[in-house]
Amino acid sequence: MCSLFFYFHFFYICIANRLLFMKGNKVNKKFIFNLDEIILSERLFSAIRKGLENDEKLENDEKETHPDEVLIKEIFHLGKYSISDIKKQVSNIKVYELIKSFIQNNSSLCHIVSELPACICNELLTNFNCKYSCSNVDVSEDGHIVKLREIIRKENIVSAFQNDGFSVVYIGSRDSDIEALRTSNISVVFTHNKIPSYHVTSKSDYIIFNEITLCNLLNQLL
């Protein structure tokens, strides 16, 4: 009887600790957002390419290609255009305003990640007043991307914050988010225009289908 009592006591302690962890402490929580299709209403590369040449072939190829291979193709393709021309297209992409407001109001708790390089989206990212991480590229003197130097590993960003004592909430939707979703303390899949793959949804604690519900959840997790 005594051992049974201690068993249930231990069980309730575990549940209580989990609830406390979910509510968390504002100082120790970190929200990491993928820029593509989470903050932006469409994929960054797709929007750039549609604006410059109205061709979506590479986006269709993504469904059957490893994320790294997709990114290499995208970077190679963007090298045909000047960074200034690319930035003009980036400035026209719709941003989800409620998500933007959440990030701006909690900028010290938020971090943005993007597989595409900062040189084409840094002006957009600075509007959020929070830190961000992107893939690294080499740029020529005439303002063209010439080489993909380093692919961002979003799961490494998650782990780095965890090692610093943060509880990480990761918000993503793509196959390239799978490891980051798996590694995070709380994983949120946000999708508004397509159904994510099973590999993505199987790693999620929450699956959200509209912006208002997402922001309500994020505010509860503060």
C-alpha positions as CSV (number, residue, x, y, z in Angstrom):
1,M,0.0,0.0,0.0
2,C,2.8,2.3,0.9
3,S,4.7,1.6,-2.3
4,L,1.5,2.2,-4.3
5,F,1.2,5.6,-2.6
6,F,4.7,6.6,-3.5
7,Y,4.2,5.4,-7.0
8,F,1.2,7.7,-7.5
9,H,2.9,10.5,-5.6
10,F,5.9,10.2,-8.0
11,F,3.4,10.1,-11.0
12,Y,1.7,13.3,-10.0
13,I,5.1,15.0,-9.4
14,C,6.0,14.1,-13.0
15,I,2.8,15.5,-14.4
16,A,3.2,18.7,-12.3
17,N,6.7,19.2,-13.5
18,R,5.6,18.7,-17.1
19,L,2.9,21.4,-16.7
20,L,5.4,23.7,-15.1
21,F,7.7,23.1,-18.0
22,M,5.0,23.8,-20.5
23,K,4.2,27.1,-18.9
24,G,7.8,27.7,-18.3
25,N,9.7,30.9,-17.3
26,K,9.7,33.7,-19.8
27,V,13.4,34.3,-19.4
28,N,14.2,30.6,-20.2
29,K,11.9,30.1,-23.2
30,K,13.2,30.5,-26.8
31,F,10.8,30.5,-29.8
32,I,12.5,29.6,-33.1
33,F,10.6,30.3,-36.3
34,N,11.5,29.1,-39.8
35,L,11.1,32.1,-42.1
36,D,9.7,30.1,-45.0
37,E,5.9,29.5,-44.9
38,I,5.8,30.4,-41.2
39,I,6.5,34.1,-41.1
40,L,6.1,34.5,-44.8
41,S,3.0,33.5,-46.6
42,E,4.9,31.5,-49.2
43,R,8.4,29.9,-49.8
44,L,11.0,32.6,-50.1
45,F,12.7,31.0,-53.1
46,S,9.4,30.3,-54.9
47,A,8.3,33.9,-54.5
48,I,11.6,35.2,-55.8
49,R,11.5,32.9,-58.8
50,K,7.9,33.6,-59.7
51,G,8.6,37.3,-59.6
52,L,11.7,37.0,-61.8
53,E,10.7,34.3,-64.3
54,N,7.3,32.7,-63.4
55,D,8.7,29.2,-63.3
56,E,7.9,26.7,-60.5
57,K,9.8,23.6,-61.7
58,L,12.3,23.5,-58.8
59,E,9.5,23.8,-56.2
60,N,7.8,20.7,-57.7
61,D,11.2,18.9,-57.6
62,E,11.3,19.5,-53.9
63,K,8.8,16.7,-53.2
64,E,11.2,14.1,-54.4
65,T,14.6,15.6,-53.4
66,H,16.6,15.7,-50.2
67,P,16.4,19.2,-48.6
68,D,20.1,19.9,-49.0
69,E,19.9,19.1,-52.7
70,V,17.0,21.4,-53.1
71,L,18.9,24.2,-51.4
72,I,22.0,23.7,-53.5
73,K,19.8,24.0,-56.7
74,E,18.1,27.1,-55.3
75,I,21.3,28.9,-54.5
76,F,22.8,28.0,-57.8
77,H,19.7,29.3,-59.6
78,L,19.7,32.6,-57.6
79,G,23.2,33.2,-58.7
80,K,21.9,34.2,-62.1
81,Y,20.4,37.4,-60.6
82,S,21.8,40.3,-58.8
83,I,21.2,40.5,-55.1
84,S,19.6,43.9,-55.5
85,D,17.0,42.4,-58.0
86,I,16.3,39.5,-55.6
87,K,15.8,41.9,-52.7
88,K,13.1,43.7,-54.7
89,Q,11.2,40.5,-54.9
90,V,11.7,39.7,-51.3
91,S,10.2,43.1,-50.3
92,N,6.9,42.2,-52.0
93,I,6.3,38.9,-50.1
94,K,3.4,39.0,-47.7
95,V,4.3,38.7,-44.0
96,Y,1.8,37.2,-41.4
97,E,1.2,40.3,-39.3
98,L,0.1,38.6,-36.1
99,I,3.2,36.4,-36.1
100,K,5.3,39.4,-36.8
101,S,3.7,41.2,-33.9
102,F,4.3,38.3,-31.6
103,I,8.0,38.2,-32.5
104,Q,8.4,42.0,-32.2
105,N,6.6,42.0,-28.8
106,N,8.8,39.2,-27.6
107,S,12.0,39.9,-29.6
108,S,14.4,38.8,-26.8
109,L,12.7,35.4,-26.7
110,C,12.6,34.8,-30.5
111,H,15.0,33.7,-33.2
112,I,14.4,33.3,-36.9
113,V,16.1,30.7,-39.1
114,S,16.3,30.6,-42.9
115,E,18.0,28.2,-45.3
116,L,18.5,31.0,-47.8
117,P,21.4,33.4,-47.1
118,A,21.1,36.6,-45.1
119,C,22.4,38.8,-48.0
120,I,19.0,38.4,-49.8
121,C,16.7,38.8,-46.8
122,N,18.5,40.8,-44.1
123,E,16.5,43.9,-44.7
124,L,13.3,41.9,-44.2
125,L,14.7,40.1,-41.1
126,T,15.8,43.3,-39.4
127,N,12.1,44.4,-39.3
128,F,11.5,41.8,-36.6
129,N,14.0,43.2,-34.1
130,C,15.3,39.7,-33.1
131,K,18.4,37.7,-33.9
132,Y,18.4,35.3,-36.9
133,S,20.6,32.6,-38.5
134,C,20.9,31.8,-42.2
135,S,23.0,29.7,-44.6
136,N,26.3,31.3,-45.6
137,V,27.3,32.2,-49.2
138,D,30.1,33.9,-51.0
139,V,29.1,37.0,-53.0
140,S,31.0,38.4,-56.0
141,E,32.1,42.0,-56.4
142,D,29.3,42.6,-58.9
143,G,26.7,41.5,-56.3
144,H,25.9,37.9,-57.3
145,I,25.9,34.7,-55.2
146,V,28.8,32.5,-56.4
147,K,29.1,29.8,-53.8
148,L,27.2,28.1,-51.0
149,R,29.7,28.0,-48.2
150,E,27.6,26.5,-45.3
151,I,24.1,25.1,-45.0
152,I,22.3,26.1,-41.8
153,R,21.6,23.2,-39.5
154,K,18.5,24.3,-37.7
155,E,18.7,21.4,-35.2
156,N,22.1,22.8,-34.2
157,I,20.5,26.2,-33.4
158,V,18.0,24.4,-31.2
159,S,20.6,22.4,-29.4
160,A,22.8,25.5,-28.8
161,F,19.9,27.3,-27.1
162,Q,19.1,24.2,-25.1
163,N,22.8,24.0,-24.0
164,D,22.5,27.5,-22.8
165,G,19.5,26.5,-20.6
166,F,16.6,27.5,-22.8
167,S,13.5,25.5,-23.4
168,V,13.0,25.7,-27.1
169,V,9.7,26.0,-29.0
170,Y,10.3,25.3,-32.7
171,I,7.8,26.3,-35.4
172,G,8.2,24.8,-38.8
173,S,6.4,22.9,-41.6
174,R,8.9,21.6,-44.1
175,D,11.0,18.4,-44.4
176,S,14.1,20.4,-43.7
177,D,12.6,21.2,-40.3
178,I,12.3,17.6,-39.2
179,E,15.4,17.3,-37.1
180,A,14.8,20.7,-35.5
181,L,11.2,19.7,-34.6
182,R,12.5,16.4,-33.2
183,T,15.2,18.1,-31.1
184,S,13.1,20.9,-29.7
185,N,11.3,20.7,-26.3
186,I,8.0,21.7,-27.9
187,S,7.4,21.3,-31.6
188,V,4.8,23.2,-33.6
189,V,3.8,22.5,-37.2
190,F,2.1,25.5,-38.8
191,T,0.6,25.0,-42.2
192,H,-1.9,27.2,-44.1
193,N,-1.8,26.1,-47.7
194,K,-0.7,22.5,-47.9
195,I,-0.6,19.3,-45.8
196,P,2.9,18.6,-44.5
197,S,4.5,15.2,-44.9
198,Y,4.0,12.4,-42.4
199,H,7.7,12.7,-41.5
200,V,7.0,16.3,-40.4
201,T,3.7,15.8,-38.5
202,S,5.0,12.8,-36.7
203,K,7.6,15.0,-35.0
204,S,5.1,17.6,-33.8
205,D,3.4,18.2,-30.5
206,Y,0.9,20.6,-32.2
207,I,-0.4,21.0,-35.7
208,I,-1.9,24.4,-36.4
209,F,-3.8,25.5,-39.5
210,N,-4.3,29.3,-39.0
211,E,-2.4,32.3,-37.8
212,I,-4.8,33.3,-34.9
213,T,-4.7,29.8,-33.4
214,L,-0.9,29.7,-33.7
215,C,-0.4,33.0,-31.9
216,N,-2.9,32.0,-29.2
217,L,-0.8,28.9,-28.6
218,L,2.5,30.8,-28.5
219,N,1.1,33.3,-26.0
220,Q,0.0,30.4,-23.8
221,L,3.5,29.0,-24.0
222,L,5.2,32.2,-22.9
